[in-house]
Amino acid sequence: MASKGGKYNKPSWRSQYSEHDFRGGNDTRKVSFKSNKYKKDNRNWAAAGRAYLEDEDIDMGGSSGGGRNFNRKQFKGRRGARGDSPAPNHKKRRLLEGPMSWFRVTLPFGNKYEKSFILKTLLEKIQPLPLWPITWSVNGTTATFYVDEFKVAEKLHDLDRQIQMPDGFRLLIKVSNGIPNVDVNSQMKEKIKLTMAKRYNAANKALDLTKFHADPDLQDCFCALFKPIVFITVLEIIAENIPEIEAINLFDNKIANLSYLKKTNEKLPHLKILHVGNNKFKDLSMLDPFIGLPIIDIVLNGNPLCNKYKDQEAYIGEVRKRFPKVMKLDGIDLPPPISFDIQEETHLPTIQQTFLCNQEGESIVRQFLEQYFLIFDSENRQPLLQAYHESALFSMTMSYPYGQRDKNASWLNWYTTDNRNLQKVQDPDRRHKLLKQGQVAVVSFLQEMPRSKHDIHSFTVDLVVFTPQMIVLTVTGMFKELKSGHKVPPTRAFFRTLVIVPAGSGFCISNETLHITNATDEQAKNIFKTVVSAPPPTPVASPVATPAPIDEATKQQMVTAMAEQSNMNLEWSRRCLEETQWDFTRALSAFAGAQKQGLIPPEAFVK
């Protein structure tokens, strides 16, 4: 082994030991290193190489002296690697349970032994625990597979160097946290389909996917259902091949979330039984994709979410919020849910724009609202004094539509100061101050409000009380807020509740509540779009005059409003109103019909 220079060539431990040949004992070739200091110390380099592979800290000569300086204590007991010596006492690192409880098992020099022999040997050592090796592979001299149970992984970890193999050496077993890679190709999809066909019970329309990844037919690939790509593939196979399925068992698949699923109702329309026990669901919301399915039997026990509910009734209630038809939970029959006793499907009545509890009140309500909003939309609202009782009460609230507080929304700043929302205004004195009392206080406040123009065709009127002593009605609709400082007048929506009582020969408002908010985008698109359309079958509220007999000033306001709505000049607008006895709604309807038939001459529009 000596070189010409009197030096010794350094042996490569990788080339000597990577093939594991030194363990067989048939090779008689020996290598020795000679030095004056260690002349009598013949080293067992086979043990040194093996120690390196066993992650021991051995100085192989890389630091000084070309391999000549050794520490005897480093090699003490290495000869114990042979089967005739006791196993070395190694201090092992503790194996920790990972979040997914998957572990990679590595067997150095595992290529020297048959797969079946290794697995049989390991199974005998860990019994009664089961062993399902997933994705067995050999890369060079190393064999690798995965297990999904912490107890199994821990037991294999403890068996490191404890099993003597037929060649006289002890089996190295390295265990660490790890999950196999997933690659769903056409070949793997076909394997999944065949395995599902084997697990499907056509008579009961039930599919058992318990511990699906551990199926013997799938152990050469990684088919864990907690991987979204795998579960989606399984769902697609179900939809394509067994759409009539009524029961699925997903027990023990380490699934933590299924909220990514889409169109589950279309793929599993008949699903009645869903068992997802012994998984990792932390919240019921993870099962939301199954909402709407006719599920009557569900199993959830064994999931972390069950620990959230100390009260059984609360647990049942939360489950039934999502699955109201459930009659069996975790294998226990439940009392029938409280529901309406409806045998057949029924339909709600047709939506009406206007509801009248008494048809006799139609003309009175229409005329009153016409007069009221005509004055309200004028520059001077003082004539509304005649519309309110001397002891009238008025309050206003405001709010933004849900989710509309963005930078593009119109602010309701003017209305914020006088917002009498009783949930926010707790101070009794403040509440009393925000309540407008008396006709003068009410009309003074209305006069201060921003100028407006209401779209009478957006109104919805509900007459809920109509007696000789009192009228109660609600009015909703939209209006444009004028001169509000915005480049484009904002569109608002309103809701008014009016309590009206007789006064002299007419009526007046004794109590009113007004709510202001922003119109939705859909509402804003339709405002002032139906001016010339045919009137609805049932008359709705429209603009205005006063409760007393119509005076000349009010008539002039009606003429001006008619001209704005119809685009006719003042003369023809007055003629239209006179012919309909100053009924503004009838005047607009007559104008719309005449214009549609082409009966209005061009000079009516000349101003």
C-alpha positions as CSV (number, residue, x, y, z in Angstrom):
1,M,0.0,0.0,0.0
2,A,3.0,2.3,0.2
3,S,3.5,4.9,-2.5
4,K,6.8,5.9,-4.1
5,G,7.2,8.9,-1.9
6,G,7.0,6.7,1.2
7,K,3.6,8.0,2.0
8,Y,0.4,6.0,2.2
9,N,-2.5,6.6,-0.1
10,K,-5.6,7.7,1.8
11,P,-8.4,5.1,1.4
12,S,-11.8,6.4,0.4
13,W,-14.3,5.2,3.1
14,R,-17.2,5.9,0.6
15,S,-15.8,3.6,-2.0
16,Q,-15.0,0.9,0.5
17,Y,-18.3,0.8,2.4
18,S,-21.0,2.2,0.2
19,E,-21.7,-1.3,-1.2
20,H,-21.8,-2.9,2.3
21,D,-19.4,-5.6,1.1
22,F,-17.2,-5.3,4.1
23,R,-19.9,-6.8,6.2
24,G,-20.1,-10.1,4.6
25,G,-16.7,-11.3,6.0
26,N,-15.6,-13.0,2.6
27,D,-13.1,-10.3,1.7
28,T,-9.7,-11.2,3.2
29,R,-8.0,-8.0,2.1
30,K,-6.9,-5.9,5.0
31,V,-5.8,-2.3,5.2
32,S,-3.6,-1.1,8.0
33,F,-2.1,2.4,8.8
34,K,1.3,2.4,10.4
35,S,2.8,5.1,12.4
36,N,5.5,5.2,15.2
37,K,3.0,6.5,17.7
38,Y,0.3,3.9,17.1
39,K,2.5,1.0,15.9
40,K,0.7,-1.6,18.0
41,D,-2.7,-0.3,17.4
42,N,-4.4,-2.0,14.5
43,R,-7.7,-0.2,13.8
44,N,-10.9,-1.8,12.7
45,W,-11.7,0.6,9.8
46,A,-14.9,-1.3,8.9
47,A,-16.3,-0.3,12.3
48,A,-15.1,3.3,11.8
49,G,-16.9,3.5,8.4
50,R,-20.0,2.1,9.9
51,A,-19.8,4.5,12.8
52,Y,-19.6,7.4,10.3
53,L,-22.8,6.2,8.7
54,E,-24.4,6.0,12.1
55,D,-23.9,9.7,12.5
56,E,-21.2,9.4,15.2
57,D,-18.6,12.2,15.5
58,I,-15.4,10.4,14.2
59,D,-12.3,12.2,13.2
60,M,-11.3,10.5,10.0
61,G,-8.1,12.4,9.7
62,G,-9.5,15.4,7.9
63,S,-8.1,17.7,10.6
64,S,-4.5,16.8,10.8
65,G,-1.8,14.2,10.1
66,G,-3.4,12.6,7.1
67,G,-5.3,10.2,9.3
68,R,-2.5,9.5,11.7
69,N,-3.9,11.2,14.8
70,F,-6.7,9.1,16.5
71,N,-8.3,9.1,19.8
72,R,-8.6,5.6,21.3
73,K,-11.7,6.6,23.2
74,Q,-13.5,7.4,19.9
75,F,-13.3,3.8,18.9
76,K,-13.9,2.2,22.2
77,G,-16.6,-0.5,21.8
78,R,-16.9,-0.2,18.0
79,R,-16.1,-3.9,17.6
80,G,-19.5,-4.4,19.3
81,A,-21.1,-4.0,15.9
82,R,-20.8,-7.7,15.3
83,G,-23.6,-10.0,16.2
84,D,-21.4,-11.8,18.8
85,S,-21.1,-8.6,20.9
86,P,-23.7,-6.8,22.9
87,A,-25.4,-3.9,21.1
88,P,-23.8,-0.5,21.7
89,N,-25.6,1.8,24.1
90,H,-26.5,4.8,21.9
91,K,-28.3,7.8,23.3
92,K,-31.1,8.4,20.8
93,R,-32.9,11.6,20.1
94,R,-36.5,11.6,21.1
95,L,-39.0,11.4,18.2
96,L,-41.6,14.1,18.2
97,E,-45.1,13.9,16.9
98,G,-45.6,16.3,14.0
99,P,-48.8,18.2,13.1
100,M,-49.8,15.7,10.4
101,S,-48.4,12.5,12.2
102,W,-46.6,11.3,9.0
103,F,-43.0,9.9,9.3
104,R,-40.3,9.0,6.9
105,V,-38.5,5.7,7.7
106,T,-35.0,5.4,6.2
107,L,-33.0,2.1,6.1
108,P,-29.3,2.6,5.2
109,F,-28.1,-0.4,3.2
110,G,-31.7,-1.6,2.9
111,N,-31.0,-2.5,-0.7
112,K,-29.2,-5.6,0.5
113,Y,-32.3,-7.2,1.8
114,E,-35.6,-8.2,0.2
115,K,-38.5,-5.8,0.8
116,S,-40.8,-8.6,2.0
117,F,-38.2,-9.9,4.4
118,I,-37.6,-6.4,5.9
119,L,-41.3,-5.7,6.3
120,K,-42.0,-9.1,7.8
121,T,-39.2,-8.7,10.3
122,L,-40.4,-5.2,11.3
123,L,-44.0,-6.3,11.6
124,E,-42.9,-9.1,14.0
125,K,-41.0,-6.6,16.1
126,I,-43.8,-4.0,16.5
127,Q,-46.8,-6.3,16.9
128,P,-49.6,-5.9,17.8
129,L,-49.2,-2.5,16.1
130,P,-50.1,-2.6,12.3
131,L,-47.6,-1.7,9.7
132,W,-48.7,-0.1,6.4
133,P,-45.6,1.0,4.5
134,I,-46.5,3.8,2.0
135,T,-44.5,4.5,-1.2
136,W,-41.6,2.0,-0.6
137,S,-38.6,3.1,-2.7
138,V,-34.9,2.3,-3.0
139,N,-32.4,5.0,-3.9
140,G,-28.9,3.7,-4.2
141,T,-28.2,1.7,-1.0
142,T,-31.0,3.3,1.0
143,A,-34.6,2.0,1.3
144,T,-37.3,4.5,2.3
145,F,-41.0,4.3,3.2
146,Y,-43.6,6.3,5.2
147,V,-45.9,5.5,8.0
148,D,-48.8,7.5,9.3
149,E,-49.0,6.5,13.0
150,F,-46.9,8.0,15.7
151,K,-46.8,4.9,17.8
152,V,-45.6,2.8,14.9
153,A,-43.0,5.4,14.0
154,E,-41.8,5.6,17.7
155,K,-41.5,1.8,17.9
156,L,-39.5,1.7,14.6
157,H,-37.3,4.5,16.0
158,D,-36.6,2.4,19.1
159,L,-35.7,-0.6,17.0
160,D,-32.7,1.2,15.4
161,R,-29.7,-1.2,15.7
162,Q,-31.8,-3.7,17.6
163,I,-32.5,-6.2,14.9
164,Q,-29.7,-8.5,13.8
165,M,-29.8,-9.4,10.1
166,P,-28.7,-12.7,8.6
167,D,-25.3,-11.3,7.5
168,G,-24.5,-10.6,11.2
169,F,-25.0,-6.9,11.2
170,R,-27.7,-4.8,12.9
171,L,-30.4,-3.0,10.9
172,L,-30.1,0.7,10.9
173,I,-33.5,2.5,11.1
174,K,-33.7,6.3,10.9
175,V,-37.1,7.9,11.5
176,S,-38.0,11.6,11.0
177,N,-41.1,13.7,10.3
178,G,-42.0,13.8,6.6
179,I,-44.8,13.5,4.1
180,P,-44.6,11.9,0.6
181,N,-45.0,14.0,-2.5
182,V,-48.3,13.8,-4.4
183,D,-48.5,13.5,-8.1
184,V,-52.0,12.6,-9.4
185,N,-51.4,11.4,-13.0
186,S,-53.7,9.2,-15.2
187,Q,-52.1,6.0,-13.9
188,M,-52.6,7.0,-10.3
189,K,-56.2,8.1,-11.0
190,E,-57.0,4.7,-12.5
191,K,-55.6,3.0,-9.4
192,I,-57.8,5.2,-7.2
193,K,-60.8,4.4,-9.3
194,L,-60.2,0.6,-9.1
195,T,-59.7,0.8,-5.3
196,M,-62.9,2.8,-4.9
197,A,-64.8,0.3,-7.0
198,K,-63.6,-2.4,-4.6
199,R,-64.8,-0.4,-1.6
200,Y,-68.2,0.6,-3.0
201,N,-71.4,-1.3,-1.9
202,A,-73.9,-0.9,-4.8
203,A,-76.7,-2.4,-2.8
204,N,-76.5,0.2,-0.1
205,K,-75.1,2.9,-2.3
206,A,-72.3,3.4,0.2
207,L,-68.6,4.1,-0.3
208,D,-66.1,3.2,2.5
209,L,-63.0,5.3,2.3
210,T,-61.7,4.5,5.8
211,K,-57.9,5.1,6.0
212,F,-57.9,5.2,2.2
213,H,-54.1,5.8,1.9
214,A,-53.4,2.5,3.7
215,D,-55.2,0.4,1.2
216,P,-52.9,-2.5,0.1
217,D,-53.6,-1.6,-3.6
218,L,-52.4,2.0,-3.1
219,Q,-49.2,1.5,-1.0
220,D,-46.9,2.2,-3.9
221,C,-48.4,5.7,-4.3
222,F,-49.4,8.4,-1.9
223,C,-53.3,8.8,-1.9
224,A,-54.0,10.7,1.3
225,L,-57.4,12.3,1.3
226,F,-56.2,15.2,3.4
227,K,-54.4,16.4,0.2
228,P,-56.9,18.6,-1.7
229,I,-55.8,17.3,-5.1
230,V,-56.5,13.7,-4.0
231,F,-59.9,14.5,-2.5
232,I,-61.0,16.5,-5.5
233,T,-60.0,13.6,-7.7
234,V,-62.0,11.2,-5.6
235,L,-65.0,13.5,-5.8
236,E,-64.7,13.8,-9.6
237,I,-64.7,10.0,-9.8
238,I,-67.8,9.8,-7.7
239,A,-69.6,12.4,-9.8
240,E,-68.7,10.6,-13.0
241,N,-69.3,7.0,-12.0
242,I,-71.6,6.7,-8.9
243,P,-73.7,10.0,-8.7
244,E,-76.4,8.0,-7.0
245,I,-74.2,7.6,-3.9
246,E,-76.0,8.1,-0.5
247,A,-73.4,7.3,2.1
248,I,-69.6,8.1,2.4
249,N,-67.3,6.9,5.2
250,L,-64.2,9.1,5.5
251,F,-63.0,7.8,8.9
252,D,-59.3,8.1,9.9
253,N,-57.9,10.1,6.9
254,K,-56.3,13.0,8.8
255,I,-58.5,15.4,7.0
256,A,-58.5,18.9,8.6
257,N,-60.4,21.0,6.0
258,L,-62.8,20.6,3.1
259,S,-63.9,24.2,2.7
260,Y,-62.1,24.3,-0.7
261,L,-64.7,22.0,-2.3
262,K,-67.0,23.5,-4.9
263,K,-70.4,22.5,-6.3
264,T,-70.7,19.6,-3.8
265,N,-74.5,19.8,-4.1
266,E,-74.2,19.0,-7.8
267,K,-71.7,16.1,-7.4
268,L,-73.4,14.5,-4.3
269,P,-77.1,15.4,-4.6
270,H,-78.4,12.3,-2.8
271,L,-75.9,12.1,0.0
272,K,-77.7,11.3,3.3
273,I,-75.0,9.7,5.4
274,L,-71.6,11.4,6.1
275,H,-69.1,9.8,8.5
276,V,-66.0,11.9,9.1
277,G,-64.9,10.7,12.5
278,N,-61.3,10.4,13.7
279,N,-60.0,13.2,11.5
280,K,-58.6,16.7,12.3
281,F,-61.5,19.1,11.9
282,K,-61.3,21.9,14.3
283,D,-64.5,23.7,13.4
284,L,-67.8,22.8,11.8
285,S,-67.3,25.5,9.2
286,M,-64.8,23.2,7.5
287,L,-67.8,21.1,6.4
288,D,-69.7,24.0,4.9
289,P,-69.5,22.6,1.3
290,F,-71.9,19.9,2.4
291,I,-74.6,22.4,3.5
292,G,-77.8,21.9,1.6
293,L,-77.4,18.2,1.1
294,P,-80.1,16.0,2.6
295,I,-77.9,14.6,5.3
296,I,-79.7,12.7,8.1
297,D,-76.8,10.8,9.7
298,I,-73.4,12.4,10.5
299,V,-70.5,11.2,12.6
300,L,-68.0,13.7,13.9
301,N,-66.5,12.1,17.1
302,G,-62.8,11.9,17.2
303,N,-62.3,15.4,15.8
304,P,-60.9,18.3,17.8
305,L,-64.1,20.3,17.2
306,C,-66.0,18.0,19.6
307,N,-63.9,19.4,22.4
308,K,-65.4,22.8,21.9
309,Y,-68.8,21.9,23.1
310,K,-69.3,21.1,26.8
311,D,-73.0,21.2,26.4
312,Q,-74.5,18.4,24.3
313,E,-77.5,20.5,23.4
314,A,-75.2,23.3,22.1
315,Y,-73.3,20.7,20.0
316,I,-76.5,19.3,18.5
317,G,-77.8,22.8,17.8
318,E,-74.6,23.8,16.0
319,V,-74.8,20.7,13.8
320,R,-78.4,21.3,13.0
321,K,-77.8,24.9,12.0
322,R,-75.8,23.5,9.0
323,F,-77.6,20.2,8.6
324,P,-81.2,20.7,9.8
325,K,-82.4,17.3,8.7
326,V,-79.9,15.3,10.9
327,M,-81.7,12.6,12.9
328,K,-78.5,10.7,14.0
329,L,-75.4,12.2,15.4
330,D,-72.3,10.2,16.3
331,G,-74.4,7.0,16.3
332,I,-77.0,8.4,18.6
333,D,-80.6,9.0,17.6
334,L,-81.8,12.6,18.0
335,P,-85.2,13.9,18.7
336,P,-86.9,15.2,15.6
337,P,-86.1,18.8,14.8
338,I,-88.7,21.5,15.3
339,S,-90.1,22.5,11.9
340,F,-93.2,23.7,10.2
341,D,-95.7,20.9,9.4
342,I,-95.9,21.5,5.7
343,Q,-96.5,18.4,3.7
344,E,-96.4,20.0,0.2
345,E,-94.3,22.8,-1.2
346,T,-96.1,26.1,-1.0
347,H,-95.4,29.4,-2.7
348,L,-95.4,32.8,-1.2
349,P,-98.0,35.3,-2.5
350,T,-97.0,37.5,-5.4
351,I,-95.1,40.7,-4.4
352,Q,-97.2,43.8,-4.5
353,Q,-95.8,47.3,-4.7
354,T,-98.7,48.7,-2.6
355,F,-100.7,47.0,0.1
356,L,-104.0,48.5,1.2
357,C,-105.8,47.1,4.2
358,N,-108.9,49.0,3.0
359,Q,-109.5,50.0,-0.6
360,E,-111.5,53.0,0.6
361,G,-108.3,54.6,1.8
362,E,-106.6,54.5,-1.6
363,S,-107.7,57.9,-2.8
364,I,-107.2,59.7,0.5
365,V,-103.6,58.3,1.0
366,R,-102.7,59.0,-2.7
367,Q,-103.8,62.6,-2.5
368,F,-102.2,63.2,0.9
369,L,-98.9,61.9,-0.2
370,E,-99.0,63.8,-3.5
371,Q,-99.5,67.0,-1.7
372,Y,-96.9,66.3,0.9
373,F,-94.0,65.4,-1.3
374,L,-94.7,68.2,-3.8
375,I,-94.2,70.7,-1.1
376,F,-91.3,68.8,0.5
377,D,-89.4,68.9,-2.8
378,S,-90.0,72.7,-3.2
379,E,-87.6,75.4,-2.1
380,N,-90.0,76.4,0.7
381,R,-91.3,73.7,3.0
382,Q,-93.1,76.1,5.4
383,P,-96.6,75.1,3.9
384,L,-96.0,71.7,5.6
385,L,-97.1,73.3,8.8
386,Q,-100.7,72.5,7.7
387,A,-99.7,68.8,7.3
388,Y,-98.6,68.3,11.0
389,H,-100.6,68.3,14.2
390,E,-99.9,71.1,16.6
391,S,-98.5,68.4,19.0
392,A,-96.8,66.3,16.4
393,L,-93.7,64.2,17.2
394,F,-90.9,63.5,14.7
395,S,-87.6,61.6,14.9
396,M,-84.9,60.6,12.4
397,T,-82.4,57.8,12.1
398,M,-79.7,57.0,9.6
399,S,-77.3,54.2,8.7
400,Y,-75.1,53.0,5.9
401,P,-76.1,49.9,3.9
402,Y,-74.1,46.8,5.1
403,G,-70.7,46.8,3.6
404,Q,-71.0,50.2,1.8
405,R,-68.6,52.2,4.0
406,D,-66.0,52.5,1.3
407,K,-64.2,55.6,-0.2
408,N,-66.6,55.7,-3.1
409,A,-69.8,55.8,-1.0
410,S,-71.7,59.1,-0.4
411,W,-71.3,60.2,3.2
412,L,-74.4,60.8,5.3
413,N,-72.7,63.5,7.4
414,W,-75.6,65.9,7.6
415,Y,-77.9,63.3,9.1
416,T,-75.4,62.0,11.6
417,T,-75.8,64.9,14.1
418,D,-79.6,64.3,14.5
419,N,-79.5,60.5,14.4
420,R,-81.8,59.2,17.1
421,N,-80.8,55.6,17.0
422,L,-81.9,54.3,20.4
423,Q,-79.2,51.6,20.3
424,K,-76.5,54.2,20.1
425,V,-78.0,57.1,21.9
426,Q,-78.2,56.0,25.6
427,D,-78.4,59.3,27.3
428,P,-82.1,60.2,28.2
429,D,-81.5,63.9,27.8
430,R,-79.9,63.5,24.4
431,R,-82.8,61.3,23.3
432,H,-85.3,63.9,24.4
433,K,-83.4,66.7,22.6
434,L,-83.4,64.7,19.3
435,L,-87.1,64.2,19.5
436,K,-88.8,67.1,17.6
437,Q,-92.0,68.1,19.3
438,G,-94.7,70.4,17.9
439,Q,-95.5,71.3,14.3
440,V,-93.1,74.3,14.4
441,A,-90.1,72.3,15.6
442,V,-90.9,69.5,13.1
443,V,-91.2,71.8,10.0
444,S,-88.2,73.9,11.1
445,F,-86.1,70.7,11.1
446,L,-87.5,69.7,7.7
447,Q,-86.7,73.1,6.3
448,E,-83.1,72.6,7.3
449,M,-82.8,69.3,5.6
450,P,-80.9,69.2,2.3
451,R,-83.1,69.9,-0.8
452,S,-84.4,66.8,-2.5
453,K,-86.2,65.5,-5.5
454,H,-88.2,62.3,-4.9
455,D,-88.9,59.7,-7.6
456,I,-92.6,59.0,-7.0
457,H,-92.4,55.9,-9.2
458,S,-90.0,54.3,-6.7
459,F,-92.5,54.6,-3.9
460,T,-93.9,51.6,-2.1
461,V,-96.9,52.3,0.1
462,D,-98.4,50.0,2.8
463,L,-101.6,51.1,4.4
464,V,-101.8,48.9,7.5
465,V,-104.5,50.8,9.6
466,F,-107.5,52.7,8.2
467,T,-110.2,53.8,10.6
468,P,-112.2,57.0,11.0
469,Q,-110.0,57.9,13.9
470,M,-106.5,57.0,12.6
471,I,-104.5,56.0,9.5
472,V,-101.1,54.3,9.7
473,L,-99.0,53.8,6.6
474,T,-95.4,53.3,5.6
475,V,-93.7,54.8,2.6
476,T,-90.4,53.8,1.1
477,G,-88.6,55.1,-2.0
478,M,-85.6,57.0,-3.3
479,F,-84.7,60.6,-3.9
480,K,-81.8,62.7,-5.2
481,E,-80.1,65.0,-2.7
482,L,-79.6,68.4,-4.3
483,K,-77.0,71.0,-3.6
484,S,-75.1,68.6,-1.3
485,G,-71.6,69.6,-2.4
486,H,-71.2,66.5,-4.5
487,K,-70.4,66.6,-8.2
488,V,-73.1,64.1,-8.8
489,P,-76.2,64.4,-6.6
490,P,-76.2,61.3,-4.3
491,T,-79.1,58.9,-4.4
492,R,-80.6,58.2,-1.0
493,A,-83.3,55.7,0.1
494,F,-85.8,56.6,2.8
495,F,-88.4,54.8,5.0
496,R,-91.2,56.8,6.6
497,T,-93.8,55.6,9.1
498,L,-96.8,58.1,9.4
499,V,-99.6,58.1,11.9
500,I,-102.3,60.4,10.5
501,V,-105.4,61.6,12.3
502,P,-108.4,63.7,11.2
503,A,-108.1,67.5,11.5
504,G,-111.0,69.7,10.4
505,S,-112.0,68.8,6.9
506,G,-108.7,67.1,6.2
507,F,-106.0,65.1,7.9
508,C,-102.6,65.8,9.6
509,I,-99.6,63.8,10.8
510,S,-99.4,63.3,14.6
511,N,-96.3,61.0,14.6
512,E,-93.6,60.3,12.1
513,T,-90.3,58.4,12.0
514,L,-87.9,58.9,9.1
515,H,-84.9,56.7,8.2
516,I,-82.3,57.8,5.7
517,T,-79.7,55.6,4.0
518,N,-77.8,55.3,0.8
519,A,-79.4,53.6,-2.1
520,T,-77.9,50.4,-3.3
521,D,-76.2,50.2,-6.6
522,E,-79.1,48.4,-8.1
523,Q,-81.6,51.0,-6.8
524,A,-79.5,53.9,-8.0
525,K,-79.5,52.5,-11.6
526,N,-83.3,52.6,-11.8
527,I,-84.1,56.0,-10.2
528,F,-86.1,58.4,-12.5
529,K,-86.2,55.7,-15.3
530,T,-90.0,55.3,-15.3
531,V,-91.4,58.8,-15.9
532,V,-93.2,58.0,-19.1
533,S,-93.9,54.4,-18.5
534,A,-97.5,53.1,-18.2
535,P,-98.8,53.3,-14.6
536,P,-98.9,50.2,-12.5
537,P,-102.2,48.4,-12.1
538,T,-102.5,49.6,-8.5
539,P,-101.9,53.3,-7.9
540,V,-98.9,54.2,-5.8
541,A,-98.0,57.4,-4.0
542,S,-96.8,60.4,-5.8
543,P,-96.1,64.1,-5.4
544,V,-98.2,66.7,-3.7
545,A,-100.3,69.9,-2.7
546,T,-101.7,70.4,1.0
547,P,-104.4,68.8,3.2
548,A,-106.6,71.9,2.8
549,P,-108.4,72.6,-0.5
550,I,-105.8,73.4,-3.2
551,D,-105.0,77.1,-3.4
552,E,-103.5,78.9,-6.3
553,A,-99.9,78.9,-4.9
554,T,-100.0,75.1,-4.6
555,K,-101.5,74.8,-8.1
556,Q,-98.6,76.8,-9.4
557,Q,-96.1,74.4,-7.7
558,M,-97.9,71.5,-9.2
559,V,-97.7,73.0,-12.7
560,T,-94.0,73.6,-12.2
561,A,-93.5,70.0,-11.1
562,M,-95.6,68.7,-14.0
563,A,-93.5,70.7,-16.4
564,E,-90.3,69.2,-14.9
565,Q,-91.6,65.7,-15.0
566,S,-93.1,65.8,-18.5
567,N,-90.8,68.4,-20.2
568,M,-93.9,70.2,-21.4
569,N,-94.3,74.0,-21.1
570,L,-96.2,75.6,-18.3
571,E,-99.4,76.2,-20.3
572,W,-99.8,72.6,-21.4
573,S,-98.8,71.3,-18.0
574,R,-101.6,73.4,-16.4
575,R,-104.1,72.2,-19.0
576,C,-103.1,68.6,-18.2
577,L,-103.7,69.1,-14.5
578,E,-107.0,70.9,-15.0
579,E,-108.3,68.1,-17.2
580,T,-107.6,65.6,-14.4
581,Q,-109.1,67.8,-11.6
582,W,-105.6,68.5,-10.3
583,D,-104.8,64.9,-9.6
584,F,-101.1,64.8,-10.1
585,T,-100.9,61.0,-10.5
586,R,-103.7,60.9,-13.1
587,A,-102.1,63.8,-14.9
588,L,-98.8,62.0,-15.3
589,S,-100.6,58.8,-16.4
590,A,-102.7,60.7,-18.9
591,F,-99.5,62.4,-20.3
592,A,-97.7,59.0,-20.6
593,G,-100.6,57.5,-22.5
594,A,-101.1,60.4,-24.8
595,Q,-97.4,60.7,-25.6
596,K,-97.3,56.9,-26.3
597,Q,-100.1,57.4,-28.8
598,G,-98.6,60.5,-30.3
599,L,-101.5,62.7,-29.4
600,I,-99.5,65.6,-27.8
601,P,-98.7,68.3,-30.4
602,P,-95.1,69.6,-30.8
603,E,-96.0,73.1,-29.5
604,A,-96.6,71.5,-26.1
605,F,-92.9,71.2,-25.7
606,V,-92.0,74.7,-26.9
607,K,-90.8,76.8,-24.0
